Amino acid sequence: MQPFKHKVPIQLRFKDIDKMGHVNNANYLTYIEIARVKYFEDVVGTDKKWSQQVGIILARIEIDYKAPVFLHDTIFVYTRCSRIGNKSLTLDWAIIREKSGDEEIVAQGNAVLVCYDYAHEKTIPIPEEQRKAIERFENS
């Protein structure tokens, strides 16, 4: 398995905590979204055409919860692209708690994203420029 090269710190907020005293499971999707957007900004860039006319949309997401997260925990979302198809790609991700130099996976999973043409409302092949940028990053 290839290592994760992209890491995003997540600032936990008081409003993320549920009645049980830990981060509510629904918030994990927000953390993953933050990391996913940052991954594409850092790896592919923020070309206006790419983000407004053609973009990557979420088709499927999978989460395996491993351990609870609490307000004062330090967590990061690690992301990597594990597959690039013609019109879709798969991002693997892991939410990691860091404590005293140790790392613990608190949640992990993957997401399938599809390249989408907003003007014509249909899926399209991933543009070569974006494909190469992802491959360069993941293979560096």
N, CA, C and O atoms as a MOPAC input file, in Angstrom:
PM7 MOZYME 1SCF
protein

 N      0.84900 1    -1.18300 1     0.00000 1
 C      0.00000 1     0.00000 1     0.00000 1
 C      0.88900 1     1.23800 1     0.00000 1
 O      1.84500 1     1.31800 1     0.77200 1
 N      0.57900 1     2.19900 1    -0.85900 1
 C      1.37100 1     3.42300 1    -0.92600 1
 C      1.10300 1     4.29600 1     0.29900 1
 O      0.00600 1     4.27400 1     0.85800 1
 N      2.11900 1     5.06900 1     0.71300 1
 C      1.93700 1     5.92700 1     1.89200 1
 C      1.04600 1     7.13200 1     1.57900 1
 O      0.84600 1     7.49700 1     0.42100 1
 N      0.52700 1     7.72700 1     2.62800 1
 C     -0.23800 1     8.96600 1     2.49200 1
 C      0.74800 1    10.12300 1     2.40600 1
 O      1.65000 1    10.22800 1     3.23800 1
 N      0.59100 1    10.98500 1     1.41900 1
 C      1.48800 1    12.12900 1     1.25600 1
 C      0.81000 1    13.44800 1     1.59700 1
 O      1.47200 1    14.48000 1     1.70400 1
 N     -0.48600 1    13.41800 1     1.76500 1
 C     -1.21600 1    14.66600 1     2.02900 1
 C     -1.82000 1    14.60500 1     3.42300 1
 O     -2.49700 1    13.64200 1     3.78100 1
 N     -1.56400 1    15.64900 1     4.20300 1
 C     -1.98900 1    15.68500 1     5.61100 1
 C     -2.59600 1    17.05000 1     5.91300 1
 O     -1.99600 1    18.08400 1     5.61500 1
 N     -3.78500 1    17.04700 1     6.50300 1
 C     -4.48100 1    18.29300 1     6.84800 1
 C     -4.85100 1    18.26500 1     8.32700 1
 O     -5.50700 1    17.32800 1     8.78300 1
 N     -4.43500 1    19.29400 1     9.09000 1
 C     -4.85400 1    19.36200 1    10.49800 1
 C     -6.32400 1    19.75700 1    10.58100 1
 O     -6.81300 1    20.54000 1     9.76700 1
 N     -7.01500 1    19.21200 1    11.56100 1
 C     -8.42900 1    19.52900 1    11.76900 1
 C     -8.58400 1    20.18500 1    13.13400 1
 O     -8.16200 1    19.63700 1    14.15300 1
 N     -9.19300 1    21.36100 1    13.14100 1
 C     -9.48200 1    22.07000 1    14.38800 1
 C    -10.84100 1    21.60100 1    14.89400 1
 O    -11.87300 1    21.89700 1    14.29000 1
 N    -10.83600 1    20.88000 1    15.98900 1
 C    -12.09900 1    20.43100 1    16.57300 1
 C    -12.79900 1    21.60900 1    17.23200 1
 O    -12.15500 1    22.47600 1    17.82500 1
 N    -14.11800 1    21.63400 1    17.12300 1
 C    -14.91400 1    22.72500 1    17.66900 1
 C    -15.85000 1    22.17800 1    18.73800 1
 O    -16.25000 1    21.01400 1    18.69800 1
 N    -16.18700 1    23.02100 1    19.67800 1
 C    -17.08800 1    22.61200 1    20.75200 1
 C    -18.39800 1    22.07500 1    20.18400 1
 O    -18.96000 1    21.11400 1    20.71000 1
 N    -18.88400 1    22.69900 1    19.10400 1
 C    -20.16000 1    22.26800 1    18.51600 1
 C    -20.08300 1    20.89200 1    17.86400 1
 O    -21.11900 1    20.31600 1    17.53000 1
 N    -18.87600 1    20.35200 1    17.67400 1
 C    -18.71600 1    19.01300 1    17.09800 1
 C    -19.03500 1    17.90100 1    18.09700 1
 O    -19.25000 1    16.75200 1    17.71300 1
 N    -19.06300 1    18.25500 1    19.37500 1
 C    -19.20200 1    17.26700 1    20.44400 1
 C    -20.67800 1    16.95500 1    20.68400 1
 O    -21.51400 1    17.85700 1    20.73400 1
 N    -20.98500 1    15.67400 1    20.83200 1
 C    -22.37000 1    15.27400 1    21.07400 1
 C    -22.62000 1    15.00400 1    22.55900 1
 O    -21.73400 1    15.20400 1    23.39000 1
 N    -23.79300 1    14.56200 1    22.87500 1
 C    -24.21600 1    14.32200 1    24.25900 1
 C    -23.33900 1    13.29100 1    24.96600 1
 O    -23.24500 1    13.29400 1    26.19400 1
 N    -22.70500 1    12.42200 1    24.20800 1
 C    -21.85200 1    11.38100 1    24.78500 1
 C    -20.44300 1    11.89300 1    25.10700 1
 O    -19.62900 1    11.16300 1    25.67100 1
 N    -20.16000 1    13.15600 1    24.74400 1
 C    -18.86900 1    13.75400 1    25.07100 1
 C    -17.78000 1    13.54200 1    24.03200 1
 O    -16.63000 1    13.92200 1    24.25000 1
 N    -18.13100 1    12.94300 1    22.90900 1
 C    -17.13400 1    12.76200 1    21.84800 1
 C    -17.64600 1    13.39600 1    20.55700 1
 O    -18.80200 1    13.81400 1    20.47800 1
 N    -16.78200 1    13.46300 1    19.55000 1
 C    -17.17200 1    14.04500 1    18.27100 1
 C    -18.27800 1    13.19200 1    17.65400 1
 O    -18.15300 1    11.97100 1    17.55300 1
 N    -19.35700 1    13.84700 1    17.24400 1
 C    -20.46700 1    13.14800 1    16.60900 1
 C    -20.01700 1    12.58500 1    15.27000 1
 O    -19.26700 1    13.23100 1    14.53800 1
 N    -20.47100 1    11.39400 1    14.95600 1
 C    -20.01800 1    10.70400 1    13.73900 1
 C    -20.25900 1    11.50200 1    12.46000 1
 O    -19.47300 1    11.38700 1    11.52000 1
 N    -21.30300 1    12.29400 1    12.39600 1
 C    -21.60100 1    13.05800 1    11.18300 1
 C    -20.51300 1    14.08100 1    10.87100 1
 O    -20.30800 1    14.43300 1     9.70900 1
 N    -19.81700 1    14.55900 1    11.89600 1
 C    -18.76500 1    15.55100 1    11.68100 1
 C    -17.56400 1    14.98300 1    10.94100 1
 O    -16.80900 1    15.73500 1    10.32300 1
 N    -17.37600 1    13.68200 1    10.99200 1
 C    -16.25700 1    13.06900 1    10.27800 1
 C    -16.35800 1    13.37200 1     8.78200 1
 O    -15.34200 1    13.58000 1     8.12000 1
 N    -17.58300 1    13.39600 1     8.25300 1
 C    -17.77300 1    13.71400 1     6.83600 1
 C    -17.29000 1    15.12300 1     6.51200 1
 O    -16.73100 1    15.36100 1     5.44100 1
 N    -17.50400 1    16.05100 1     7.43300 1
 C    -17.02100 1    17.41700 1     7.23600 1
 C    -15.50200 1    17.44900 1     7.24100 1
 O    -14.89600 1    18.12000 1     6.40500 1
 N    -14.88300 1    16.73800 1     8.16500 1
 C    -13.41600 1    16.70100 1     8.22700 1
 C    -12.83900 1    16.10700 1     6.94300 1
 O    -11.84000 1    16.59800 1     6.41800 1
 N    -13.46900 1    15.05800 1     6.44900 1
 C    -13.01700 1    14.42300 1     5.21100 1
 C    -13.18600 1    15.38700 1     4.03900 1
 O    -12.32600 1    15.46000 1     3.16100 1
 N    -14.29300 1    16.12400 1     4.02700 1
 C    -14.52900 1    17.10400 1     2.96400 1
 C    -13.46300 1    18.19300 1     2.98500 1
 O    -12.94300 1    18.56900 1     1.93400 1
 N    -13.13200 1    18.70100 1     4.16400 1
 C    -12.08200 1    19.71900 1     4.29500 1
 C    -10.78400 1    19.19400 1     3.68700 1
 O    -10.12900 1    19.88900 1     2.91000 1
 N    -10.42300 1    17.97500 1     4.04300 1
 C     -9.18000 1    17.38000 1     3.53700 1
 C     -9.24700 1    17.12400 1     2.03200 1
 O     -8.26100 1    17.32800 1     1.32400 1
 N    -10.39600 1    16.68100 1     1.54500 1
 C    -10.55600 1    16.39600 1     0.11800 1
 C    -10.40000 1    17.67500 1    -0.70700 1
 O     -9.70500 1    17.67800 1    -1.72300 1
 N    -11.04000 1    18.75100 1    -0.27800 1
 C    -10.93800 1    20.02800 1    -0.98600 1
 C     -9.49400 1    20.52200 1    -0.96900 1
 O     -8.98300 1    20.98400 1    -1.98900 1
 N     -8.84100 1    20.42700 1     0.17900 1
 C     -7.44200 1    20.86300 1     0.30600 1
 C     -6.53000 1    19.99800 1    -0.56600 1
 O     -5.58500 1    20.51100 1    -1.16600 1
 N     -6.79900 1    18.70300 1    -0.64100 1
 C     -6.01600 1    17.81200 1    -1.50400 1
 C     -6.07000 1    18.31700 1    -2.94500 1
 O     -5.03100 1    18.47100 1    -3.58600 1
 N     -7.27200 1    18.57600 1    -3.45500 1
 C     -7.38900 1    19.02700 1    -4.84000 1
 C     -6.79700 1    20.41300 1    -5.03700 1
 O     -6.20000 1    20.67200 1    -6.08100 1
 N     -6.94200 1    21.32000 1    -4.06400 1
 C     -6.30600 1    22.63600 1    -4.17000 1
 C     -4.79300 1    22.50000 1    -4.24800 1
 O     -4.15300 1    23.14000 1    -5.08300 1
 N     -4.21600 1    21.67100 1    -3.38400 1
 C     -2.76400 1    21.52000 1    -3.32100 1
 C     -2.19800 1    20.72800 1    -4.49300 1
 O     -1.11600 1    21.04400 1    -4.98700 1
 N     -2.90800 1    19.71400 1    -4.93800 1
 C     -2.37900 1    18.80100 1    -5.95000 1
 C     -2.73800 1    19.24300 1    -7.36800 1
 O     -1.88500 1    19.21700 1    -8.25500 1
 N     -3.97200 1    19.64200 1    -7.58800 1
 C     -4.45300 1    19.99300 1    -8.92600 1
 C     -4.44000 1    21.50000 1    -9.15400 1
 O     -4.25400 1    21.95500 1   -10.28300 1
 N     -4.63400 1    22.27000 1    -8.09700 1
 C     -4.67900 1    23.71900 1    -8.21600 1
 C     -6.10100 1    24.23500 1    -8.15200 1
 O     -7.05000 1    23.47500 1    -7.95900 1
 N     -6.22800 1    25.52400 1    -8.31500 1
 C     -7.53900 1    26.16800 1    -8.16700 1
 C     -7.97600 1    26.86500 1    -9.45600 1
 O     -8.56800 1    27.94300 1    -9.40900 1
 N     -7.69000 1    26.26200 1   -10.58500 1
 C     -8.11100 1    26.78500 1   -11.87900 1
 C     -9.62000 1    27.02000 1   -11.86300 1
 O    -10.39500 1    26.11700 1   -11.54400 1
 N    -10.03100 1    28.24900 1   -12.21200 1
 C    -11.45100 1    28.61400 1   -12.16100 1
 C    -12.30900 1    27.70600 1   -13.05100 1
 O    -13.40200 1    27.29800 1   -12.65600 1
 N    -11.81000 1    27.39100 1   -14.25500 1
 C    -12.56800 1    26.51700 1   -15.16300 1
 C    -12.77500 1    25.14500 1   -14.52400 1
 O    -13.86100 1    24.57100 1   -14.60100 1
 N    -11.72800 1    24.63300 1   -13.89700 1
 C    -11.79700 1    23.30100 1   -13.27100 1
 C    -12.84400 1    23.29400 1   -12.17400 1
 O    -13.57800 1    22.31500 1   -12.04000 1
 N    -12.93300 1    24.34200 1   -11.39500 1
 C    -13.83500 1    24.31800 1   -10.24600 1
 C    -15.26000 1    24.77300 1   -10.56000 1
 O    -16.19300 1    24.37200 1    -9.86500 1
 N    -15.45000 1    25.60500 1   -11.59300 1
 C    -16.79000 1    26.13100 1   -11.85600 1
 C    -17.49500 1    25.46100 1   -13.03200 1
 O    -18.71800 1    25.31800 1   -13.01500 1
 N    -16.74700 1    25.04900 1   -14.04900 1
 C    -17.36700 1    24.43600 1   -15.22500 1
 C    -17.24900 1    22.91800 1   -15.20900 1
 O    -18.16800 1    22.19200 1   -15.59100 1
 N    -16.09700 1    22.46900 1   -14.75800 1
 C    -15.81400 1    21.03600 1   -14.67800 1
 C    -15.24900 1    20.77500 1   -13.29900 1
 O    -14.37400 1    21.50600 1   -12.83600 1
 N    -15.73100 1    19.75600 1   -12.64900 1
 C    -15.23100 1    19.47700 1   -11.31000 1
 C    -15.33400 1    18.01200 1   -10.95600 1
 O    -15.77400 1    17.17500 1   -11.74300 1
 N    -14.91500 1    17.74500 1    -9.75400 1
 C    -14.97600 1    16.39200 1    -9.21100 1
 C    -16.10900 1    16.37700 1    -8.19200 1
 O    -16.11400 1    17.17900 1    -7.25800 1
 N    -17.06200 1    15.47800 1    -8.36300 1
 C    -18.16900 1    15.38700 1    -7.41100 1
 C    -18.12900 1    14.03600 1    -6.69500 1
 O    -17.68400 1    13.03000 1    -7.24700 1
 N    -18.59700 1    14.04600 1    -5.47900 1
 C    -18.61100 1    12.84400 1    -4.65700 1
 C    -19.72500 1    11.90700 1    -5.11900 1
 O    -20.88600 1    12.30700 1    -5.20100 1
 N    -19.36400 1    10.66100 1    -5.41900 1
 C    -20.35200 1     9.66400 1    -5.83000 1
 C    -20.63100 1     8.66300 1    -4.71000 1
 O    -21.74600 1     8.15800 1    -4.58200 1
 N    -19.61000 1     8.38400 1    -3.90400 1
 C    -19.75500 1     7.36400 1    -2.85600 1
 C    -18.69700 1     7.61300 1    -1.79400 1
 O    -17.58200 1     8.02900 1    -2.10600 1
 N    -19.04800 1     7.35700 1    -0.53900 1
 C    -18.07300 1     7.46600 1     0.54200 1
 C    -18.30200 1     6.33700 1     1.53800 1
 O    -19.43700 1     5.93700 1     1.79800 1
 N    -17.22100 1     5.84100 1     2.08000 1
 C    -17.26900 1     4.74300 1     3.04000 1
 C    -16.45100 1     5.13600 1     4.26700 1
 O    -15.34700 1     5.66700 1     4.14600 1
 N    -17.00700 1     4.86700 1     5.45200 1
 C    -16.33300 1     5.19400 1     6.71000 1
 C    -16.34600 1     3.97800 1     7.62700 1
 O    -17.38300 1     3.34900 1     7.83900 1
 N    -15.18500 1     3.66400 1     8.15800 1
 C    -15.06900 1     2.67500 1     9.22800 1
 C    -14.59800 1     3.42700 1    10.46600 1
 O    -13.48700 1     3.95500 1    10.49700 1
 N    -15.44600 1     3.47000 1    11.47900 1
 C    -15.10000 1     4.14400 1    12.73000 1
 C    -14.30800 1     3.17700 1    13.59800 1
 O    -14.72300 1     2.03600 1    13.79900 1
 N    -13.15600 1     3.63600 1    14.12000 1
 C    -12.27200 1     2.76800 1    14.90200 1
 C    -12.22500 1     3.14500 1    16.37800 1
 O    -12.13000 1     2.27300 1    17.24100 1
 N    -12.29000 1     4.45100 1    16.67100 1
 C    -12.17600 1     4.91800 1    18.05700 1
 C    -12.81800 1     6.29700 1    18.16100 1
 O    -12.85200 1     7.03600 1    17.17700 1
 N    -13.33000 1     6.65500 1    19.34400 1
 C    -13.93100 1     7.98000 1    19.50800 1
 C    -12.87400 1     9.08100 1    19.51500 1
 O    -11.71000 1     8.85000 1    19.84500 1
 N    -13.30900 1    10.27900 1    19.14300 1
 C    -12.46400 1    11.47400 1    19.18000 1
 C    -13.09000 1    12.43700 1    20.17300 1
 O    -14.31000 1    12.59000 1    20.21700 1
 N    -12.24300 1    13.09000 1    20.97300 1
 C    -12.70600 1    14.01500 1    22.00200 1
 C    -12.21100 1    15.42800 1    21.70900 1
 O    -11.27200 1    15.61300 1    20.93400 1
 N    -12.83600 1    16.41500 1    22.32400 1
 C    -12.60900 1    17.82400 1    22.01900 1
 C    -11.13800 1    18.22600 1    22.01000 1
 O    -10.72400 1    18.97000 1    21.12100 1
 N    -10.35700 1    17.77300 1    22.93900 1
 C     -8.97200 1    18.23700 1    23.04100 1
 C     -7.97800 1    17.33400 1    22.31700 1
 O     -6.76800 1    17.48600 1    22.48200 1
 N     -8.48000 1    16.39900 1    21.52000 1
 C     -7.59000 1    15.55600 1    20.72100 1
 C     -6.98600 1    16.36000 1    19.57700 1
 O     -7.56300 1    17.35000 1    19.12700 1
 N     -5.83900 1    15.93200 1    19.12000 1
 C     -5.19100 1    16.49600 1    17.93900 1
 C     -5.37000 1    15.48800 1    16.81500 1
 O     -4.85400 1    14.37200 1    16.87500 1
 N     -6.11100 1    15.89900 1    15.78500 1
 C     -6.36000 1    14.97200 1    14.67600 1
 C     -5.95800 1    15.58400 1    13.33500 1
 O     -5.93200 1    16.80200 1    13.15500 1
 N     -5.64900 1    14.69200 1    12.41400 1
 C     -5.29000 1    15.05300 1    11.04800 1
 C     -6.02800 1    14.10700 1    10.11300 1
 O     -6.32600 1    12.96600 1    10.46900 1
 N     -6.32000 1    14.59700 1     8.91000 1
 C     -6.85400 1    13.71300 1     7.87600 1
 C     -5.75600 1    13.53700 1     6.82800 1
 O     -5.25200 1    14.50500 1     6.25700 1
 N     -5.40600 1    12.28700 1     6.59700 1
 C     -4.43700 1    11.92200 1     5.57200 1
 C     -5.21800 1    11.45400 1     4.35100 1
 O     -6.20700 1    10.73300 1     4.48000 1
 N     -4.77100 1    11.86500 1     3.16000 1
 C     -5.48000 1    11.53200 1     1.92400 1
 C     -4.49600 1    11.07300 1     0.86100 1
 O     -3.37300 1    11.57100 1     0.77900 1
 N     -4.92700 1    10.12000 1     0.05000 1
 C     -4.13500 1     9.69600 1    -1.11100 1
 C     -5.09200 1     9.21700 1    -2.20200 1
 O     -6.19600 1     8.75200 1    -1.91900 1
 N     -4.65400 1     9.33800 1    -3.43100 1
 C     -5.41600 1     8.81100 1    -4.56600 1
 C     -4.89700 1     7.40700 1    -4.84400 1
 O     -3.72400 1     7.22900 1    -5.17300 1
 N     -5.76000 1     6.42000 1    -4.71400 1
 C     -5.34600 1     5.03100 1    -4.91200 1
 C     -5.73300 1     4.48100 1    -6.28600 1
 O     -5.25600 1     3.42200 1    -6.69400 1
 N     -6.60500 1     5.21400 1    -7.00100 1
 C     -7.03600 1     4.74200 1    -8.31800 1
 C     -7.50600 1     5.91800 1    -9.15600 1
 O     -8.25500 1     6.77400 1    -8.68700 1
 N     -7.05200 1     5.94500 1   -10.40500 1
 C     -7.56600 1     6.92700 1   -11.36100 1
 C     -8.09000 1     6.15200 1   -12.56000 1
 O     -7.33500 1     5.48600 1   -13.27000 1
 N     -9.39000 1     6.25200 1   -12.76900 1
 C    -10.01000 1     5.62100 1   -13.93000 1
 C    -10.18200 1     6.64000 1   -15.03900 1
 O     -9.53700 1     7.68900 1   -15.02600 1
 N    -11.03900 1     6.34500 1   -15.99300 1
 C    -11.29500 1     7.26900 1   -17.08900 1
 C    -12.09300 1     8.48800 1   -16.62000 1
 O    -11.71000 1     9.62600 1   -16.89300 1
 N    -13.20600 1     8.24800 1   -15.91100 1
 C    -14.07700 1     9.33200 1   -15.45600 1
 C    -14.11900 1     9.47500 1   -13.94100 1
 O    -14.70100 1    10.43200 1   -13.42900 1
 N    -13.51800 1     8.55000 1   -13.22400 1
 C    -13.61000 1     8.58400 1   -11.76200 1
 C    -12.26200 1     8.27300 1   -11.12900 1
 O    -11.33900 1     7.78400 1   -11.78100 1
 N    -12.18200 1     8.57100 1    -9.84800 1
 C    -10.99100 1     8.24400 1    -9.07700 1
 C    -11.41300 1     7.86900 1    -7.66900 1
 O    -12.51900 1     8.18800 1    -7.23200 1
 N    -10.52500 1     7.19200 1    -6.96800 1
 C    -10.78300 1     6.79500 1    -5.59000 1
 C     -9.76000 1     7.45600 1    -4.68600 1
 O     -8.55500 1     7.35700 1    -4.91700 1
 N    -10.24700 1     8.12900 1    -3.65900 1
 C     -9.38300 1     8.68300 1    -2.61900 1
 C     -9.52300 1     7.81600 1    -1.38300 1
 O    -10.63400 1     7.53800 1    -0.93200 1
 N     -8.40000 1     7.39200 1    -0.84200 1
 C     -8.37200 1     6.73600 1     0.46100 1
 C     -8.07300 1     7.82000 1     1.48100 1
 O     -7.37900 1     8.79000 1     1.17900 1
 N     -8.58900 1     7.65800 1     2.67000 1
 C     -8.32400 1     8.64500 1     3.71200 1
 C     -8.28400 1     7.95000 1     5.06400 1
 O     -8.84000 1     6.86900 1     5.25400 1
 N     -7.60900 1     8.60900 1     5.98900 1
 C     -7.56000 1     8.12000 1     7.37200 1
 C     -7.55000 1     9.32700 1     8.29500 1
 O     -6.81900 1    10.29100 1     8.06600 1
 N     -8.36100 1     9.26600 1     9.33000 1
 C     -8.31700 1    10.29200 1    10.37700 1
 C     -7.43200 1     9.72300 1    11.47600 1
 O     -7.69500 1     8.64900 1    12.01800 1
 N     -6.38600 1    10.46300 1    11.78900 1
 C     -5.36200 1    10.01000 1    12.72800 1
 C     -5.34800 1    10.92300 1    13.94800 1
 O     -5.34700 1    12.14800 1    13.82500 1
 N     -5.33700 1    10.30100 1    15.13200 1
 C     -5.15500 1    11.05900 1    16.37600 1
 C     -3.66700 1    10.97500 1    16.71900 1
 O     -3.08200 1     9.89300 1    16.75100 1
 N     -3.07200 1    12.13500 1    16.97200 1
 C     -1.67500 1    12.16700 1    17.38600 1
 C     -1.61500 1    12.53700 1    18.85900 1
 O     -2.23200 1    13.50600 1    19.30000 1
 N     -0.86000 1    11.74500 1    19.60900 1
 C     -0.73600 1    11.98700 1    21.04500 1
 C      0.62600 1    11.48600 1    21.50200 1
 O      0.95700 1    10.31100 1    21.34100 1
 N      1.40600 1    12.38900 1    22.07000 1
 C      2.73100 1    12.04800 1    22.60500 1
 C      3.58800 1    11.30300 1    21.58400 1
 O      4.28000 1    10.34600 1    21.93000 1
 N      3.54100 1    11.73800 1    20.33700 1
 C      4.35100 1    11.12200 1    19.28900 1
 C      3.77600 1     9.85900 1    18.68700 1
 O      4.31600 1     9.33700 1    17.71200 1
 N      2.68900 1     9.35800 1    19.25100 1
 C      2.04600 1     8.15700 1    18.71200 1
 C      0.89400 1     8.55200 1    17.79200 1
 O      0.28900 1     9.61300 1    17.94800 1
 N      0.60800 1     7.68500 1    16.84000 1
 C     -0.51600 1     7.89500 1    15.93100 1
 C     -1.49800 1     6.74200 1    16.05600 1
 O     -1.10400 1     5.57900 1    16.13600 1
 N     -2.78700 1     7.08300 1    16.07100 1
 C     -3.83700 1     6.07500 1    16.13900 1
 C     -4.87200 1     6.37700 1    15.06500 1
 O     -5.34300 1     7.50900 1    14.95700 1
 N     -5.22500 1     5.38500 1    14.28000 1
 C     -6.29000 1     5.55400 1    13.29200 1
 C     -7.61500 1     5.53900 1    14.04000 1
 O     -7.94600 1     4.55900 1    14.70800 1
 N     -8.38100 1     6.63600 1    13.92700 1
 C     -9.68600 1     6.69700 1    14.58300 1
 C    -10.82800 1     6.45400 1    13.59300 1
 O    -11.93700 1     6.09300 1    13.98800 1
 N    -10.54500 1     6.65700 1    12.31100 1
 C    -11.51900 1     6.35600 1    11.25700 1
 C    -10.75500 1     6.24500 1     9.94700 1
 O     -9.71400 1     6.87500 1     9.76200 1
 N    -11.28800 1     5.43600 1     9.04500 1
 C    -10.65900 1     5.32600 1     7.73000 1
 C    -11.70100 1     4.90300 1     6.71200 1
 O    -12.77800 1     4.42300 1     7.06600 1
 N    -11.36700 1     5.08600 1     5.46000 1
 C    -12.28700 1     4.69900 1     4.41000 1
 C    -11.82500 1     5.19100 1     3.06400 1
 O    -10.64200 1     5.45600 1     2.85100 1
 N    -12.77500 1     5.30900 1     2.15900 1
 C    -12.45200 1     5.79600 1     0.82700 1
 C    -13.66500 1     6.49000 1     0.23600 1
 O    -14.78800 1     6.37300 1     0.72700 1
 N    -13.39800 1     7.21100 1    -0.82700 1
 C    -14.45200 1     7.93600 1    -1.53000 1
 C    -14.22300 1     7.79500 1    -3.02600 1
 O    -13.09000 1     7.87500 1    -3.50000 1
 N    -15.29100 1     7.58800 1    -3.75700 1
 C    -15.23100 1     7.57200 1    -5.21400 1
 C    -15.75200 1     8.91800 1    -5.68900 1
 O    -16.83500 1     9.35600 1    -5.30000 1
 N    -14.96500 1     9.56300 1    -6.53100 1
 C    -15.33500 1    10.86100 1    -7.08200 1
 C    -15.39400 1    10.75700 1    -8.59500 1
 O    -14.63500 1    10.00500 1    -9.20600 1
 N    -16.29700 1    11.51100 1    -9.19200 1
 C    -16.53200 1    11.45500 1   -10.62900 1
 C    -16.29200 1    12.83200 1   -11.22100 1
 O    -16.69800 1    13.84200 1   -10.64600 1
 N    -15.63000 1    12.87200 1   -12.37300 1
 C    -15.42700 1    14.13600 1   -13.07400 1
 C    -16.75100 1    14.51200 1   -13.75000 1
 O    -17.38000 1    13.68600 1   -14.41100 1
 N    -17.15700 1    15.76400 1   -13.57300 1
 C    -18.49800 1    16.17200 1   -13.98300 1
 C    -18.45800 1    17.50200 1   -14.72200 1
 O    -17.78000 1    18.43800 1   -14.29800 1
 N    -19.18500 1    17.57800 1   -15.82200 1
 C    -19.34800 1    18.80100 1   -16.60400 1
 C    -20.66700 1    19.43700 1   -16.16100 1
 O    -21.74400 1    18.93700 1   -16.48700 1
 N    -20.57600 1    20.53500 1   -15.41900 1
 C    -21.77200 1    21.18900 1   -14.87800 1
 C    -22.65400 1    21.78500 1   -15.97400 1
 O    -23.87900 1    21.76000 1   -15.85500 1
 N    -22.05600 1    22.31700 1   -17.03200 1
 C    -22.83500 1    22.94700 1   -18.10000 1
 C    -23.69800 1    21.92900 1   -18.84300 1
 O    -24.83300 1    22.22600 1   -19.21700 1
 N    -23.16200 1    20.73600 1   -19.05200 1
 C    -23.89000 1    19.71800 1   -19.80400 1
 C    -24.50200 1    18.63600 1   -18.91300 1
 O    -25.14500 1    17.70500 1   -19.39700 1
 N    -24.29100 1    18.77700 1   -17.61000 1
 C    -24.85900 1    17.87000 1   -16.60700 1
 C    -24.59200 1    16.40200 1   -16.93700 1
 O    -25.50800 1    15.58400 1   -17.02300 1
 N    -23.29900 1    16.09600 1   -17.11800 1
 C    -22.93100 1    14.71200 1   -17.40400 1
 C    -21.50000 1    14.44100 1   -16.95200 1
 O    -20.69200 1    15.35600 1   -16.79600 1
 N    -21.21300 1    13.16600 1   -16.74700 1
 C    -19.84900 1    12.78700 1   -16.39700 1
 C    -18.97700 1    12.87400 1   -17.64500 1
 O    -19.44100 1    12.67800 1   -18.76800 1
 N    -17.70300 1    13.17200 1   -17.41500 1
 C    -16.74500 1    13.29900 1   -18.51900 1
 C    -15.41600 1    12.68600 1   -18.08800 1
 O    -15.18800 1    12.47400 1   -16.89700 1
 N    -14.53700 1    12.39900 1   -19.05000 1
 C    -13.21100 1    11.91400 1   -18.68100 1
 C    -12.45100 1    12.96200 1   -17.85500 1
 O    -12.61800 1    14.16600 1   -18.05000 1
 N    -11.62600 1    12.48300 1   -16.94400 1
 C    -10.78700 1    13.38300 1   -16.14700 1
 C     -9.80700 1    14.05800 1   -17.10100 1
 O     -9.10600 1    13.36900 1   -17.84200 1
 N     -9.74000 1    15.40600 1   -17.09900 1
 C     -8.81100 1    16.09800 1   -17.99900 1
 C     -7.36400 1    15.64100 1   -17.76500 1
 O     -6.94900 1    15.39300 1   -16.63300 1
 N     -6.62400 1    15.53900 1   -18.84600 1
 C     -5.24800 1    15.02700 1   -18.79100 1
 C     -4.36400 1    15.85400 1   -17.85100 1
 O     -3.53400 1    15.29800 1   -17.13200 1
 N     -4.53900 1    17.16300 1   -17.85500 1
 C     -3.72700 1    18.02600 1   -16.98400 1
 C     -3.93000 1    17.67300 1   -15.50600 1
 O     -2.95900 1    17.57300 1   -14.75600 1
 N     -5.16900 1    17.48500 1   -15.09200 1
 C     -5.46400 1    17.13600 1   -13.70500 1
 C     -4.99800 1    15.70700 1   -13.39000 1
 O     -4.47000 1    15.44700 1   -12.30900 1
 N     -5.19300 1    14.80500 1   -14.32100 1
 C     -4.74700 1    13.41600 1   -14.15100 1
 C     -3.23200 1    13.38200 1   -13.91600 1
 O     -2.75600 1    12.72200 1   -12.99300 1
 N     -2.48700 1    14.09300 1   -14.75300 1
 C     -1.02300 1    14.11100 1   -14.62600 1
 C     -0.58400 1    14.74500 1   -13.31500 1
 O      0.37700 1    14.28900 1   -12.69600 1
 N     -1.27900 1    15.79500 1   -12.88900 1
 C     -0.92600 1    16.44900 1   -11.62100 1
 C     -1.08900 1    15.48000 1   -10.45200 1
 O     -0.23500 1    15.42500 1    -9.56700 1
 N     -2.17000 1    14.72500 1   -10.44600 1
 C     -2.39900 1    13.74300 1    -9.37600 1
 C     -1.34200 1    12.64200 1    -9.43600 1
 O     -0.77700 1    12.26500 1    -8.40900 1
 N     -1.07800 1    12.13100 1   -10.62800 1
 C     -0.07800 1    11.06800 1   -10.77600 1
 C      1.30400 1    11.54200 1   -10.34700 1
 O      2.03000 1    10.80600 1    -9.67800 1
 N      1.67900 1    12.77200 1   -10.72600 1
 C      2.97400 1    13.33700 1   -10.31200 1
 C      3.07900 1    13.39100 1    -8.80000 1
 O      4.08300 1    12.98200 1    -8.21600 1
 N      2.02400 1    13.90500 1    -8.17300 1
 C      2.03700 1    14.03600 1    -6.71400 1
 C      2.13400 1    12.66800 1    -6.04500 1
 O      2.96400 1    12.47100 1    -5.15800 1
 N      1.31400 1    11.74400 1    -6.45200 1
 C      1.26600 1    10.43600 1    -5.79700 1
 C      2.51300 1     9.59200 1    -6.06900 1
 O      2.86900 1     8.73400 1    -5.26200 1
 N      3.17100 1     9.83100 1    -7.19200 1
 C      4.35500 1     9.04100 1    -7.54000 1
 C      5.66800 1     9.72000 1    -7.17700 1
 O      6.74100 1     9.18500 1    -7.45300 1
 N      5.59100 1    10.89200 1    -6.56200 1
 C      6.82800 1    11.61800 1    -6.20900 1
 C      7.45900 1    11.06300 1    -4.95200 1
 O      8.50000 1    11.55400 1    -4.51500 1

